[in-house]
Structure formats: structure tokens, C-alpha cells
Amino acid sequence: MKDAIGDRLDHPERVPPEYRHLIPDDQQRVKRLLAFEVSGDVLDVGCSDGAITRRIQAAWPKATVRGVDLLDWDIRQPWPHHTRFDTIFCCEVLEHLTDADAQTALQNLKDILTPEGQLIVTVPNRVCDERYVAGRRDRWRWPDHRSTWHADKLFWALFHWFRHVSWTSLYDDEHYAVSIWLIVRAVGRR
């Protein structure tokens, strides 16, 4: 199933009725992503239809933003170019990989960041609040997901490669550990 984030953000009328209840969470997630300050060279990995890439560019017009998807680069392989990035967004990608492949991907992403660069990652939270499960808003059970993530697992995966890891909750009234999405900023390569 191809991600339709662009439809959910730009054309909600195209979203099948059984998925429309997910739109507010997607809008809030993108709002949180755009709050991270970016400059210089920015890479959006797993950009799908480019909906988030375009929004990053619009929010930070002085940045040079590039989006890549699986056809452009398999993040389980080393980056085939000499370019380094000041910021990399990796949104809804890691859950599509096995745990071993996700570790390889994180190392590859770390390797193409500038020394003080930032990696911004989002994944569905396996340990989300029961209200999300009851409202069919949990995303970790989707059929094309090969791994599940929770706060501790993502923290340790990122802390292995980065000096500073911080969290942002999707909504102001929740703790990141039970949020439907884990939104993490990792800074400074080890």
C-alpha cells in the first residue's frame, strides 16, 4: 500500500472514508515536524509523494531541500553520492525495515550528516495510549510494517549513533512515551 500522506494533507476528499479519522493526527504530526528549525542542505528520506518535502521547503525557504524515496536510494545501502546534509528527516520509514536493517539504515543516515547535523525520525509508537487503539488510530499494525517501535527501543537505537536525543509529543497534553507517534530529534554524530 503506497502512503497517501499527500492526499491526507492536501485532498482529504480523496481519502477513503475508513481512513479519514487519521487525517487530524497526520496534520498535527506534520505541524510538529515543521517546528524543527532547519537550514543548509536538507534530505527527506522516504518522501513518498513529496507532500512533507514541499512543506519543509515552504517553511524554510533558505534551506536546500531534497526528497528521496526507495527508487532513488535504498537506505540499507551506503549513500551513493558525496553530499552531506545538515538535517535529515526520516518519517515513517524505519517501521518498514527489519530491526537489523533499521540499524544499518541509521548508520547510513548518520554517515551522511554533517558532524553537528540533526536527524528527525518519526515512527508509529507500539506502546501508544489505549484511546488510540480504541479509536483505530494506532498505526503499528499495518500489514507492510516489519518492525515495531517504542520509546526505549528508538532512544537506544539513536543514542548509539548520536550524542543528544530529544523527544516531542504529538499533542501538548500527552507524554511522548504513550503518544501515537514517536517524534525524535537526534543531534551530533558519535
N, C-alpha and C positions, 0 to 999 in steps of 0.2 A: 504494500500500500504506500503510495507516494504521499509524503507530507503535503498538506494543503494549507500551510500557515498563511500564504498569501490570500487565499480565499477567506480564511477565518478572520483575517485582519482587514482586507480591502473589499471583499464581496461576500459578506455573511449570507446573503440570499442564495448563494451557490452551495452553501454547506448543507448536507443532508440534515433533516430535522433531528435525527437521533444524535447528532454531534453538535448542535447549536448551543447546548448548555455549556460547552467547553470554551466558547468564544471569550467571555469575560476574563477567565484565567489567562488565556493567551495574550489578551490585550494588556493585562497587568504585568505579565512576565516581560513583555517587550518594553513596557514603560520602565521597569526596573533595569533592564539591560541598557537602555539608552541613558540612564542616570550615571553610568560609569564614564568618567572623562577619558576621552581618547584623543591622541594626536599622532602625527607621523604616519608610519605605514601600519595599516590595519588589515588583518585577514579574518574573514568569516568562513570557518570550516564547516562543511555540511550545509551549505547555504540554500539547498533545495531550489525554490523558485526565486530566491533573491529578495524576498519581502523584508527580511530583517537587515540584510546588507544595505538595501536602499535607505532604510530608516536610519541606520548608523551614519551613512554618508550625509543625509539631510540634517541630522542632529549635530554633526561635527564636520562641517564643510571644509575645514582646513586640513583634515586628515585625508590620506590617500587610502581608500577602502577597496579591497578586492575580495570577491567571494569565490570559493571553490567547492565543488561537490565531488562525489565519488568518481565521476567520469573524468574530472580534472586531476584528482590526486587521491590515492588510497592512503589514508593517514597511518596505516600499518607499515608503510614503506617510507624510507627517508625522503625528505623534500628534494625534488629533482632540480631545484634552482639555487642560486646563491643569495637570494633575497632573505633578509631578516626583518622581523616585524616588531613593532613597539607594543602592539596589542593583538591578541588572537581571541576571537570568540569561537567557542566550540559548544554549540547549543543543540541539545537533543541528538547527540552523536554517540557518546560512549555506551549508552544502553543497547545500541545496535551491534556492539562488539562483544566477544567473549572477554572474560576478565584478563586473560593473558594478552589478548590483542589490544585491550584498552591500556594496559601498562606500556606496551610498545608504542601505541599512538601518543600517549602522554610524553614519553621520552622524545619522540619525533617532534612534537609541538614545542617542547622545551628547547630543543636544539635549534629551532628557527626563530626563537625570541631573542631580542637584544638582552644583554645581561640584566637590566632592570625592568624588562618588559613585563606585561601582565597578561595572564591567561584567564579568560572569563568562561566558566563552564556552567551549563545547566543540564540537569538530568531529572527525570521523574523520581520522586522520593518513595522508596519502598515502604518506609515506616511513616506513612502520612496519617493524619488525623482521620478517625473513623467517619467523620462527616463527609470527607471527600469520597470515601469508598461508598457510603450510602447514597451519595448524590451522583454516582457514576462519573466522578471527576478524576479518579486515580488513573494514571497513565502507564504504570509499570507493568500491567498485564497485557499489553498489546502484543499481538502474535509475532511481530518482527523484532521484538526485543530479545536479545541473547544474554543479557545480564541485568541484575537489579542493583540499585544503589541506595545507600542510606548515608546519613551524615558522617558517621565514623569511618565507613569504608572510603568515601570520597575524600575526607580530610587526609587520611593516611596515604592514599594514592597520590594526592597532590603534594603533601608535605615531603614526600620522598624526593621530589624534583624542585621544590620551591621553598624559599626562606620564609615567606609570610602567606598565610591562607586566611581569608576572612569570608564571612557569610552575609547574605542579605535574605531576609524573609520575603516571600511573595507579597503578603499583606502585612500592614503595620501591626495588626492585633494578634499575630501568631509568632511562635518561636520557630526558627529555621528547621529544627530537627523534626517537627511534625508538619511542616509546610508541604503542600502538594508538589512543589518544585524545589530542588536544591539549587541555589544560585550562589556561585562561589567565585571569588577573585583570588588568584594566586599570583604573587609578585616576586621577582628576583630569583633568577635561576640559582640552583645549588651547583 
